[in-house]
Amino acid sequence: MNKPLILVVEDDAPIRNLIVTTLKIHQYRYLTAARGEDAIMQAASHNPDIVLLDLGLPDLDGVEVIRRIRSWSNLPIIVISARSNDTDKIEALDNGADDYLTKPFSVEELLARLRVTQRRLALLQDRENSGPIFHNGSLTVDYRGGCAYLGEEPLKLTPIEYKLLCLLARNVGKVLTHSYITKEIWGSSWDNDIASLRVFMATLRKKLEKGPDAPQYIQTHIGVGYRMIRVE
């Protein structure tokens, strides 16, 4: 089976060359773009399987690239950026990024992220073809359809947010540790995974809860993990 086609969007030539060399060694197919407009055009014309996206592009901010791609495609977007503040991560994730790596990053972690993204896509496709519907209060998760609702309104979730929601729903009432969740979602427990989990959980909660001080569905167990509460 052919390796996925990766679109590398990076204006820093040394970093772009490092990523491309890594992809080439591991027999991935790839395209490159150094500008946001070019990236959007290549995403539309070549339909890559995964996008690796830098946020600091010369013509468009990477978040705008995410917004434009998300207007017509759900293809996975992994941000690779020197911006390490939670606010930058939340903005990227809120606008549709699926994962976030901060520079500097290791080649091994990049490859692990790509492998996990491939497995996650395959798993989501399998789950769309089988499984019941989960109900909890006003929350509905349709495993077969690969979607979720709050009341009658569909939830606009990124692939990772949806996988997190499914993981919590399938273990409703149980406390899931940070390491268990990150291994299920990313296949590892890198430091970046724990930080990303915190950010993704915050964005998921914004879409589920009425307010940060009134958790209805997801309960935090400080220093341990998270639990989905059974709502009557």
C-alpha atoms as one frame of an Amber mdcrd trajectory, in Angstrom:
protein
   0.000   0.000   0.000   1.310   3.469  -0.875   2.450   5.706   1.925   0.292
   8.790   2.566   0.897  11.945   0.574   2.196  14.637   2.951   2.002  18.364
   2.210   4.863  20.149   4.009   4.137  23.867   4.499   7.277  25.535   5.854
   9.088  28.702   4.733  12.291  27.997   6.716  14.414  26.108   4.170  16.615
  24.156   6.657  13.580  22.898   8.598  11.699  22.129   5.388  14.698  20.178
   4.088  14.945  18.247   7.366  11.289  17.235   7.175  11.496  16.342   3.490
  14.652  14.280   4.013  12.950  12.407   6.860   9.889  11.707   4.731  12.024
  10.589   1.812  14.077   8.182   3.957  10.880   6.593   5.264   9.355   6.406
   1.769   6.566   8.911   2.285   5.300  10.808  -0.729   5.425  14.562  -0.241
   4.714  18.021  -1.633   6.158  21.290  -0.358   4.968  24.864  -0.076   6.687
  27.910   1.418   3.673  30.241   1.323   0.128  29.975   2.597  -1.639  30.667
  -0.705   0.462  28.001  -2.422  -0.350  25.544   0.362  -4.097  26.100  -0.071
  -3.829  25.612  -3.838  -1.818  22.407  -3.452  -4.211  21.060  -0.827  -7.121
  21.676  -3.192  -5.473  20.291  -6.330  -3.523  17.297  -4.939  -5.763  16.258
  -2.013  -2.926  15.221   0.346  -3.586  12.791   3.180  -1.896  14.903   5.888
  -0.680  18.518   6.107   2.353  19.533   8.195   1.874  23.256   8.716   4.082
  26.026  10.094   2.115  28.982  11.470   4.635  31.737  10.701   4.312  31.998
   6.913   5.365  35.096   4.918   2.013  35.826   3.260  -0.698  34.295   5.477
  -0.806  33.308   9.103  -1.034  29.542   9.426  -4.314  29.813  11.332  -5.865
  31.436   8.263  -4.575  28.537   6.153  -6.293  26.140   8.571  -9.555  28.101
   8.344  -9.555  28.072   4.552  -8.770  24.374   4.253 -11.394  23.554   6.877
 -14.037  25.339   4.796 -13.965  22.401   2.361 -11.868  19.567   3.799 -11.388
  17.537   6.989  -7.923  16.279   6.065  -5.622  16.006   9.122  -3.506  19.103
   9.815  -0.518  18.802  12.155   0.873  22.177  13.186   4.646  22.427  13.646
   5.434  25.813  15.166   7.815  27.708  17.429   4.769  29.286  19.096   4.543
  27.434  22.402   1.971  29.483  24.351  -1.297  27.770  25.186  -3.204  30.650
  23.575  -1.496  29.974  20.224  -2.204  26.249  20.505  -5.835  26.850  21.445
  -6.338  29.237  18.517  -4.905  26.717  16.051  -6.868  23.804  17.519 -10.098
  25.820  17.769  -9.820  26.621  14.066  -9.429  22.984  13.059  -5.849  21.779
  13.593  -5.696  18.133  14.649  -2.327  18.080  16.401   0.358  20.553  17.521
   4.128  20.056  17.739   6.383  22.788  19.071   9.827  23.505  17.638  12.402
  22.198  18.188  11.018  18.690  17.690  12.646  15.300  17.272  12.442  13.386
  14.017  11.282  10.344  15.974   8.350  12.246  17.443   7.346  13.612  14.026
   7.327  10.097  12.569   5.345   8.847  15.565   2.747  11.582  15.024   2.388
  10.586  11.382   1.959   6.916  12.251  -0.620   7.684  14.919  -2.538   9.952
  12.537  -2.678   7.126  10.004  -3.914   4.664  12.623  -6.445   7.168  13.932
  -7.912   7.709  10.481  -8.201   3.959   9.914  -9.817   3.510  13.336 -12.351
   6.259  12.743 -13.274   4.730   9.393 -13.789   1.333  11.062 -15.926   2.829
  13.815 -18.072   4.664  11.307 -19.102   1.284   9.923 -20.098  -0.315  13.221
 -21.192   0.431  16.764 -24.220   1.691  18.707 -25.341   5.197  19.567 -24.320
   6.596  22.977 -26.692   8.835  24.937 -25.804  10.823  28.055 -28.137  13.628
  29.036 -28.352  15.932  26.020 -25.182  14.415  24.510 -25.422  11.890  21.688
 -22.471  10.156  20.041 -23.231   8.319  16.806 -20.301   5.927  16.426 -21.564
   4.623  13.098 -21.956   8.090  11.644 -18.763   9.437  13.233 -20.548  12.485
  14.668 -21.918  13.874  17.925 -24.800  16.124  18.971 -25.678  18.299  21.935
 -29.429  18.341  21.931 -30.389  18.769  18.291 -27.257  20.722  17.398 -24.333
  18.882  15.751 -20.996  19.387  17.517 -18.226  20.680  15.270 -15.347  18.563
  16.539 -11.849  18.020  15.204 -10.831  14.358  14.706  -8.879  14.334  17.982
 -11.716  15.990  19.911 -14.089  13.368  18.526 -11.727  10.535  19.463 -11.360
  11.965  22.983 -15.132  12.206  23.310 -15.554   8.593  22.138 -12.867   7.376
  24.550 -14.552   9.096  27.497 -18.013   7.950  26.388 -16.941   4.315  26.052
 -15.608   4.541  29.627 -18.367   6.676  31.148 -18.052   6.865  34.925 -14.409
   5.727  34.927 -11.418   7.947  35.685  -8.963   7.690  32.781  -5.378   8.656
  33.606  -3.367  11.124  31.544  -0.985   8.387  30.382  -3.844   6.052  29.394
  -5.567   8.776  27.374  -2.414   9.942  25.584  -1.456   6.377  24.679  -4.930
   5.784  23.257  -4.971   9.064  21.322  -1.347   9.502  20.253   0.133   6.077
  20.922   2.700   7.492  23.346   3.168   9.666  26.424   5.554  12.337  25.217
   5.697  15.594  27.175   4.019  17.281  24.213   1.200  14.746  24.415   0.334
  15.734  27.999   0.390  19.429  27.073  -1.712  18.789  23.963  -4.207  16.740
  25.983  -4.780  19.698  28.295  -5.409  21.992  25.340  -7.664  19.558  23.464
  -9.671  18.846  26.610 -10.166  22.592  27.099 -11.439  23.042  23.534 -13.717
  19.995  23.841 -15.164  21.313  27.090 -15.947  24.677  25.494 -18.152  22.845
  23.014 -19.837  20.632  25.627 -20.165  22.660  28.816 -22.172  25.767  29.661
 -19.205  27.277  31.518 -15.790  26.354  32.955 -17.140  26.493  36.517 -20.084
  24.181  35.819 -18.752  20.911  34.386 -21.663  18.743  33.350 -20.006  16.041
  31.248 -16.239  16.033  31.871 -14.736  16.075  35.345 -11.047  16.804  35.999
  -9.205  14.719  38.576  -6.214  16.959  39.283  -2.922  15.197  38.789  -4.671
  11.998  37.655  -6.856  12.404  34.571 -10.445  12.899  33.399 -13.833  11.214
  33.745 -17.086  11.497  31.823 -19.936  11.980  34.296 -23.112   9.970  33.798
 -25.915  12.521  33.364 -29.479  11.474  34.195
